[in-house]
Structures are given as structure tokens and as C-alpha cells.
Amino acid sequence: MIGCSQSTVMPIDHSLLYVTEFLHRVQNEYTKAISFASMMATRSPNPETKAALCQVIDHLHALAKGHHTLRPPVPGQLVDFTADLTQLCRNLTSAGLDQRGIALHLTVCGPVLLDGERCWRANLILSELITNASRHAFGKRGGRISIAVAMTRGWIVCRVSDDGSSSPTLQPGLGTQIVDALTADLEGDIERKYTKSGTVVTLSFPKNLGPAEHRLELGAGKGLFGTPDDVM
């Protein structure tokens, strides 16, 4: 009897395919908007109009880069979580935080290699937390949002804090539901604290999935921060 070799076929995650297709369409719409604004800037004889349209074009480019950073990963790929997060923070800053006088400061513990899908979900959470803080913490005034990332006993701990006004009575919306669902996908925890000096949200999740009892053991010291490096 002649044996036949069988190739291993990776299962298709249709949810990632749908998100990829959606983001592809969004990128196409950004391209159309940038092309239209560029055409109007070229046609306008008014220097002030040209300058204003150029600012709009720069803003659209920054937004498009931000969406590109949050694209779904290639299945089975290992990526540097802190490098991706650094790029995300830079894109969010140029996409509007700096114009509003909001400083974004990132502190990391060094490179953290992570499964691409887990890295993607973590960055989606952090993007939502940063955006949420920028919308609700400062009003019309500027401020500071700090992100700190640390590794402890196999857990990744991400702390997002701001020096704005605390809103413990703010009704949870779709963003909160998405953050909680993504945190559950990571089999992690999220903790929100509202203080007089601002809001602190801490996301903790295991670097690698394993038996439940092993994750609990590793998570015993997940609230500790080491000596990280300043990035932004």
C-alpha cells in the first residue's frame, strides 16, 4: 500500500477576513478623499484655501496610517508588540492628538514577541482606550495620556492613564463592550480606576495561552511594573 502525504491546511478565520475586507474598503475611501482634496487644492486660486486643504490632506494621511497599523495580521506570524504599539501611538498623535494639545507618552519594557492575532487584539484595545481618554478626559483643554507596558511572570500588563477629569458615572457604550470582548478573547483582565487626578485603566493578559491553572499561577504577580524604557 502506497502512503500519501497530507499537507496541513490552516483553518480560515472568517472574522479576520471580514475585518480585512472592511479595512481595505476604508483605505480605498481614504484614498478617494485624499485624491479629491488634492484636486480641489490644485484648482483653487486662493492660497489660504490651498493651505487649509493641505492640512486636511495631511490629516487624512495620518488617519489612513492609523487604520493600516490596526490591520489584521498574517496567521501564525510572530510580531513585536511594543514596536507595533509605538507605531500606533505615533499615528494617533499625528492624526489629531497633537493638534488638540494632548501629549501621548509611551513607556515599554523592551521587545515583546507575541502571536500576531493576540498582538492585534491588544492594540485594538489600547487604541480604543487612548481614543476614549482623548474624547472624555480633557474637553477643550489639552492634557497627557501615559501608556506603560511591562512583562511580569508571563503576563503582559498595559496601563493607560490620563491627567484629565474622571468620569465614573459615564455610561458604558459600544467601545466598552468591544474592549471587554477583546479582553475576554485574550483571556485577560481589565481594571478601571477613577481618581481625582484622572483615570487609570489596566489591561493584563497572558503572553501565551496555556492550561487555566497555569495562567492563574502566572497571573499572581501581574500587577507589578519593572524598569521600562521611555519611547515617546
LOLUMSE-555118 format. One record per residue (C-alpha): residue number from 1; x negated, y, z negated; residue in one letter. Coordinates in pm, 1 decimal, padded with zeros to 6 digits. Layout:
# residues N
REC, NUM, X, Y, Z, a
...
END
This chain:
# residues 232
REC, 1, 00000.0, 00000.0, 00000.0, m
REC, 2, -00140.9, 00334.0, 00102.5, i
REC, 3, -00124.6, 00603.7, -00163.7, g
REC, 4, -00011.8, 00952.0, -00068.3, c
REC, 5, -00143.5, 01260.3, -00240.3, s
REC, 6, 00114.8, 01511.0, -00353.3, q
REC, 7, 00043.2, 01880.5, -00374.7, s
REC, 8, 00163.0, 02068.7, -00679.8, t
REC, 9, 00419.4, 02333.1, -00592.2, v
REC, 10, 00458.6, 02622.6, -00833.0, m
REC, 11, 00822.9, 02684.2, -00926.9, p
REC, 12, 00967.5, 03006.1, -00786.7, i
REC, 13, 01075.0, 03264.6, -01042.1, d
REC, 14, 01365.3, 03425.9, -00858.4, h
REC, 15, 01395.0, 03705.4, -01116.1, s
REC, 16, 01041.9, 03821.0, -01025.5, l
REC, 17, 01128.7, 03802.3, -00656.0, l
REC, 18, 01432.2, 04023.2, -00711.9, y
REC, 19, 01231.0, 04278.9, -00908.9, v
REC, 20, 00955.9, 04276.6, -00644.3, t
REC, 21, 01210.3, 04338.6, -00369.6, e
REC, 22, 01374.9, 04618.5, -00568.3, f
REC, 23, 01041.6, 04792.6, -00636.6, l
REC, 24, 00949.7, 04752.4, -00269.4, h
REC, 25, 01266.7, 04937.6, -00175.3, r
REC, 26, 01193.0, 05207.4, -00435.9, v
REC, 27, 00841.5, 05254.0, -00293.8, q
REC, 28, 00991.2, 05290.5, 00054.4, n
REC, 29, 01227.9, 05560.0, -00073.9, e
REC, 30, 00937.2, 05745.6, -00234.2, y
REC, 31, 00752.3, 05730.4, 00098.6, t
REC, 32, 01054.2, 05875.5, 00279.4, k
REC, 33, 01092.9, 06154.6, 00022.7, a
REC, 34, 00722.6, 06242.9, 00041.0, i
REC, 35, 00734.2, 06248.2, 00422.4, s
REC, 36, 01041.9, 06472.2, 00419.1, f
REC, 37, 00888.4, 06715.2, 00168.4, a
REC, 38, 00565.6, 06724.1, 00371.4, s
REC, 39, 00760.3, 06802.7, 00689.4, m
REC, 40, 00950.7, 07085.8, 00518.3, m
REC, 41, 00626.8, 07227.6, 00376.7, a
REC, 42, 00472.5, 07226.9, 00725.0, t
REC, 43, 00773.6, 07403.3, 00877.4, r
REC, 44, 00813.4, 07668.5, 00607.3, s
REC, 45, 00656.5, 08008.8, 00681.6, p
REC, 46, 00679.5, 08109.6, 00312.8, n
REC, 47, 00355.2, 08046.7, 00116.1, p
REC, 48, 00543.7, 08019.2, -00216.0, e
REC, 49, 00778.1, 07758.9, -00068.9, t
REC, 50, 00482.4, 07564.3, 00066.5, k
REC, 51, 00311.9, 07571.8, -00273.6, a
REC, 52, 00629.3, 07457.4, -00451.4, a
REC, 53, 00680.9, 07171.7, -00206.1, l
REC, 54, 00317.8, 07064.2, -00250.8, c
REC, 55, 00380.5, 07039.5, -00626.2, q
REC, 56, 00687.9, 06826.4, -00555.1, v
REC, 57, 00481.1, 06602.1, -00326.7, i
REC, 58, 00212.2, 06557.9, -00593.5, d
REC, 59, 00481.4, 06471.1, -00849.4, h
REC, 60, 00638.1, 06212.6, -00616.5, l
REC, 61, 00296.4, 06055.5, -00552.4, h
REC, 62, 00239.9, 06027.0, -00929.0, a
REC, 63, 00581.9, 05866.7, -00981.2, l
REC, 64, 00516.8, 05620.9, -00698.2, a
REC, 65, 00184.2, 05522.0, -00855.5, k
REC, 66, 00360.2, 05462.5, -01185.5, g
REC, 67, 00610.3, 05227.3, -01024.7, h
REC, 68, 00329.2, 05049.1, -00840.0, h
REC, 69, 00149.6, 04986.8, -01171.0, t
REC, 70, 00460.0, 04808.6, -01304.3, l
REC, 71, 00497.7, 04575.5, -01005.8, r
REC, 72, 00539.4, 04205.3, -01093.9, p
REC, 73, 00213.7, 04003.9, -01099.3, p
REC, 74, 00091.1, 03719.7, -00884.3, v
REC, 75, 00198.7, 03392.9, -01059.5, p
REC, 76, -00081.1, 03227.9, -01257.3, g
REC, 77, -00306.6, 03534.0, -01245.2, q
REC, 78, -00512.7, 03650.0, -01543.6, l
REC, 79, -00536.2, 04027.5, -01581.8, v
REC, 80, -00694.5, 04272.5, -01824.0, d
REC, 81, -00403.5, 04401.0, -02031.6, f
REC, 82, -00586.7, 04706.7, -02166.1, t
REC, 83, -00708.4, 04807.7, -01818.9, a
REC, 84, -00352.8, 04789.6, -01682.8, d
REC, 85, -00222.7, 04986.2, -01981.2, l
REC, 86, -00491.4, 05252.3, -01931.9, t
REC, 87, -00386.3, 05299.6, -01569.7, q
REC, 88, -00019.9, 05310.9, -01672.4, l
REC, 89, -00090.0, 05586.2, -01926.8, c
REC, 90, -00281.8, 05789.4, -01668.9, r
REC, 91, 00005.5, 05759.4, -01422.3, n
REC, 92, 00264.9, 05857.7, -01682.0, l
REC, 93, 00054.4, 06159.3, -01778.4, t
REC, 94, 00021.7, 06284.8, -01421.7, s
REC, 95, 00388.1, 06204.7, -01349.6, a
REC, 96, 00516.5, 06468.9, -01586.9, g
REC, 97, 00388.2, 06440.8, -01944.2, l
REC, 98, 00105.1, 06687.9, -01890.7, d
REC, 99, 00341.7, 06944.2, -01731.4, q
REC, 100, 00557.3, 06926.2, -02044.7, r
REC, 101, 00260.7, 06971.1, -02276.7, g
REC, 102, 00277.4, 06614.3, -02408.3, i
REC, 103, -00064.9, 06460.0, -02474.5, a
REC, 104, -00097.3, 06082.8, -02438.7, l
REC, 105, -00378.9, 05924.6, -02639.7, h
REC, 106, -00471.6, 05558.2, -02595.2, l
REC, 107, -00698.3, 05355.9, -02824.4, t
REC, 108, -00784.0, 04995.9, -02734.3, v
REC, 109, -00987.4, 04711.7, -02884.0, c
REC, 110, -01168.1, 04625.6, -02558.3, g
REC, 111, -01070.4, 04399.5, -02265.6, p
REC, 112, -00783.7, 04157.7, -02332.3, v
REC, 113, -00734.2, 03889.6, -02066.8, l
REC, 114, -00370.0, 03792.1, -02053.6, l
REC, 115, -00139.7, 03588.5, -01832.0, d
REC, 116, -00011.3, 03824.6, -01563.6, g
REC, 117, 00358.1, 03781.6, -01642.3, e
REC, 118, 00306.7, 03841.7, -02015.2, r
REC, 119, 00092.5, 04146.4, -01938.2, c
REC, 120, 00364.1, 04278.3, -01705.0, w
REC, 121, 00637.9, 04237.0, -01966.2, r
REC, 122, 00426.0, 04405.3, -02235.4, a
REC, 123, 00354.3, 04701.4, -02009.3, n
REC, 124, 00723.6, 04733.8, -01923.5, l
REC, 125, 00796.6, 04757.2, -02296.5, i
REC, 126, 00524.1, 05014.0, -02361.0, l
REC, 127, 00628.5, 05220.3, -02059.4, s
REC, 128, 00984.4, 05235.1, -02195.7, e
REC, 129, 00862.5, 05325.5, -02546.6, l
REC, 130, 00641.8, 05607.3, -02414.2, i
REC, 131, 00917.5, 05739.0, -02187.8, t
REC, 132, 01170.3, 05719.5, -02471.2, n
REC, 133, 00942.2, 05915.3, -02704.9, a
REC, 134, 00883.2, 06183.6, -02441.2, s
REC, 135, 01259.1, 06224.5, -02390.9, r
REC, 136, 01380.0, 06230.0, -02750.3, h
REC, 137, 01093.7, 06329.7, -02981.5, a
REC, 138, 00991.9, 06674.1, -02861.0, f
REC, 139, 01279.5, 06857.3, -02697.4, g
REC, 140, 01140.4, 07153.9, -02507.3, k
REC, 141, 00817.3, 07171.8, -02705.9, r
REC, 142, 00503.4, 06968.7, -02645.1, g
REC, 143, 00351.9, 06708.0, -02870.4, g
REC, 144, 00139.2, 06398.4, -02891.9, r
REC, 145, 00208.4, 06030.6, -02827.8, i
REC, 146, -00053.3, 05782.9, -02950.7, s
REC, 147, -00086.9, 05420.0, -02840.6, i
REC, 148, -00317.3, 05182.4, -03025.9, a
REC, 149, -00386.2, 04824.2, -02918.9, v
REC, 150, -00558.0, 04568.8, -03142.9, a
REC, 151, -00617.4, 04192.4, -03145.2, m
REC, 152, -00586.2, 04001.1, -03470.3, t
REC, 153, -00574.6, 03623.2, -03523.8, r
REC, 154, -00443.3, 03550.9, -03176.3, g
REC, 155, -00180.2, 03826.4, -03177.1, w
REC, 156, -00177.0, 04146.3, -02972.7, i
REC, 157, -00049.6, 04442.8, -03174.0, v
REC, 158, 00057.0, 04760.3, -02992.3, c
REC, 159, 00156.7, 05065.6, -03193.7, r
REC, 160, 00328.8, 05363.8, -03028.0, v
REC, 161, 00366.5, 05672.9, -03247.1, s
REC, 162, 00462.1, 06035.1, -03189.1, d
REC, 163, 00448.1, 06356.7, -03391.5, d
REC, 164, 00794.5, 06470.5, -03285.7, g
REC, 165, 01131.5, 06472.2, -03457.2, s
REC, 166, 01254.8, 06140.2, -03591.0, s
REC, 167, 01594.6, 06014.3, -03467.6, s
REC, 168, 01704.9, 05718.0, -03683.1, p
REC, 169, 02071.8, 05784.6, -03600.3, t
REC, 170, 02018.1, 05774.8, -03222.6, l
REC, 171, 02249.2, 05511.9, -03075.9, q
REC, 172, 02060.4, 05223.6, -02908.2, p
REC, 173, 02101.9, 05233.0, -02531.8, g
REC, 174, 02011.4, 05018.3, -02233.7, l
REC, 175, 01641.7, 05091.0, -02284.1, g
REC, 176, 01651.4, 04946.4, -02636.3, t
REC, 177, 01831.2, 04636.9, -02510.6, q
REC, 178, 01569.0, 04586.7, -02237.7, i
REC, 179, 01281.5, 04632.7, -02485.4, v
REC, 180, 01435.4, 04380.7, -02726.2, d
REC, 181, 01497.5, 04129.1, -02445.3, a
REC, 182, 01141.8, 04160.2, -02311.2, l
REC, 183, 01004.0, 04123.6, -02665.0, t
REC, 184, 01204.8, 03803.0, -02703.3, a
REC, 185, 01057.6, 03679.5, -02372.0, d
REC, 186, 00711.5, 03734.9, -02522.9, l
REC, 187, 00823.2, 03553.6, -02840.9, e
REC, 188, 00708.7, 03859.4, -03031.0, g
REC, 189, 00840.2, 04110.6, -03281.1, d
REC, 190, 00919.9, 04481.2, -03263.5, i
REC, 191, 00946.8, 04713.3, -03560.7, e
REC, 192, 01074.7, 05072.5, -03557.9, r
REC, 193, 00997.7, 05321.3, -03836.6, k
REC, 194, 01135.4, 05675.7, -03857.3, y
REC, 195, 00941.4, 05918.1, -04074.2, t
REC, 196, 00932.1, 06292.8, -04137.9, k
REC, 197, 00624.6, 06320.1, -03916.3, s
REC, 198, 00763.9, 06120.6, -03622.2, g
REC, 199, 00849.9, 05772.2, -03504.6, t
REC, 200, 00628.9, 05462.0, -03507.4, v
REC, 201, 00717.4, 05153.6, -03303.4, v
REC, 202, 00501.0, 04841.3, -03335.3, t
REC, 203, 00511.8, 04561.7, -03078.0, l
REC, 204, 00343.0, 04233.6, -03178.3, s
REC, 205, 00324.2, 03921.3, -02965.7, f
REC, 206, 00103.5, 03610.1, -02941.9, p
REC, 207, -00167.6, 03625.1, -02678.2, k
REC, 208, -00090.2, 03267.8, -02577.2, n
REC, 209, 00224.8, 03066.2, -02627.8, l
REC, 210, 00193.8, 02752.5, -02837.3, g
REC, 211, 00382.1, 02545.4, -03097.1, p
REC, 212, 00612.3, 02758.5, -03312.7, a
REC, 213, 00438.3, 02667.3, -03639.7, e
REC, 214, 00101.5, 02764.2, -03489.8, h
REC, 215, 00235.9, 03103.2, -03382.0, r
REC, 216, 00372.4, 03166.8, -03729.6, l
REC, 217, 00035.2, 03087.3, -03882.6, e
REC, 218, -00146.1, 03318.4, -03643.9, l
REC, 219, 00107.3, 03593.6, -03699.0, g
REC, 220, 00032.9, 03618.5, -04071.4, a
REC, 221, -00221.5, 03896.2, -04018.9, g
REC, 222, -00077.9, 04063.9, -03713.5, k
REC, 223, -00023.4, 04399.5, -03883.5, g
REC, 224, -00396.3, 04470.7, -03915.9, l
REC, 225, -00592.7, 04700.7, -03686.6, f
REC, 226, -00964.7, 04669.1, -03627.2, g
REC, 227, -01206.5, 04930.9, -03496.2, t
REC, 228, -01078.5, 05011.5, -03147.3, p
REC, 229, -01222.6, 05227.2, -02871.8, d
REC, 230, -01073.1, 05559.3, -02762.0, d
REC, 231, -00972.4, 05556.3, -02396.2, v
REC, 232, -00757.4, 05864.6, -02347.4, m
END
